């Protein structure tokens, strides 16, 4: 497997988002996770890899994670995958908040809507969809047991969790999602978040073991 992290910038506000390219070395099938901006930069890396873009995976529908999809799809193709509960946010500014960061209103339609425990295959690489509501009601993570990695979007960061004061967010839901869905993953699972630095499950667990004992 080839994995590339690309920090893309939302030009209007300079916000940096982690976008990821996963490419199967044998088949050259590829998936891009959260192309929030700079689609030409992402397409250039795909070209360097000689990759065929199969999927554009959306962890959640906020504008800084979907802002580059339209142009990337024009350049490289690929099917847009989003959760069933966040599909509306691809085109609804009251949910994706594009207007807040002065981004042009996205006009996107999902090719497929995903549910918890769906499986996605990129060449020989298998990923399991994990529904993790909280940052948005349809937030998703994407886990590969074989590769020992999970893409967490804005659900789980190094040392903290995603904000829950935006439309469809819920503090109770995000803590429940993290403690029940992500913390049971193996200790050495590498966490690739939507912003900031990479971490591991074992390095985050103590935070949520303490929170789990509280009554929300």
JOCOR-V812880 format. One record per backbone hydrogen bond with DSSP energy under -1.0 kcal/mol. NH is the residue of the N-H (numbers start at 1). CO is the residue of the C=O. If there is no record, write none. Layout:
# JOCOR-V812880
<<NH | CO> <NH | CO>>
This chain:
# JOCOR-V812880
<<2 | 23> <4 | 21> <6 | 19> <8 | 17> <10 | 15> <13 | 10> <14 | 10> <17 | 8> <18 | 194> <19 | 6> <20 | 33> <21 | 4> <22 | 31> <23 | 2> <24 | 29> <28 | 24> <30 | 52> <31 | 22> <32 | 55> <33 | 20> <34 | 57> <36 | 34> <42 | 38> <43 | 39> <44 | 40> <45 | 41> <46 | 42> <47 | 43> <48 | 44> <49 | 45> <51 | 46> <52 | 28> <54 | 30> <55 | 30> <56 | 79> <57 | 32> <58 | 81> <63 | 96> <65 | 62> <67 | 63> <68 | 35> <69 | 66> <72 | 68> <73 | 69> <74 | 70> <75 | 71> <76 | 72> <77 | 73> <79 | 54> <81 | 56> <82 | 112> <84 | 114> <90 | 87> <91 | 88> <92 | 88> <95 | 92> <96 | 92> <97 | 93> <102 | 99> <103 | 98> <111 | 80> <112 | 80> <114 | 82> <117 | 129> <118 | 115> <120 | 127> <122 | 125> <125 | 122> <127 | 120> <128 | 143> <129 | 118> <130 | 141> <132 | 139> <134 | 136> <139 | 136> <140 | 59> <141 | 130> <142 | 151> <143 | 128> <144 | 149> <148 | 144> <149 | 144> <150 | 190> <151 | 142> <152 | 192> <155 | 152> <157 | 160> <162 | 155> <169 | 166> <170 | 134> <174 | 170> <175 | 171> <176 | 172> <177 | 173> <178 | 174> <179 | 175> <180 | 176> <181 | 177> <183 | 178> <185 | 182> <189 | 186> <190 | 148> <191 | 199> <192 | 150> <194 | 153> <199 | 191> <201 | 189> <202 | 187> <204 | 201> <205 | 201> <209 | 205> <210 | 206> <211 | 207> <212 | 208> <214 | 211>>
